[in-house]
Amino acid sequence: MSEATVFESRLNNLEQDNRRLKLALGSLLLVLAVASCAGAMIPEQTQDIVQAREFRLIDANDTVLVAINDEGFSYFDEIGRVSWSLSHGEIIAIMADDARK
């Protein structure tokens, strides 16, 4: 092999490696750009406002402990009876255990 042929062969290999490097780097940049755009399009998981007609706080046994609705605010005992409540238009309506007996 002549010196020119060896030089030309090495030059072709370098140019091919350069093209591969450019393709790999371009692909990496494209993937990073798409990933950052996709992350920006995902809505936040945290809500600023929760809207509902009624809100119930329940325990592990599905017993309602607290209910907030358009009638007011009610707190329940362990067996599901209203322990006390606060209704719209009332100051406070309290039903204690002593009053039930």
Sequence and secondary structure as in RCSB ss.txt:
>XXXX:A:sequence
MSEATVFESRLNNLEQDNRRLKLALGSLLLVLAVASCAGAMIPEQTQDIVQAREFRLIDANDTVLVAINDEGFSY
FDEIGRVSWSLSHGEIIAIMADDARK
>XXXX:A:secstr
  HHHHHHHHHHHHHHHHHHHHHHHHHHHHHHHHHHHHHHHS  SS S    S EEEE TT  EEEEEETTEEEE
E TTS EEEEEETT S EE  HHHH 
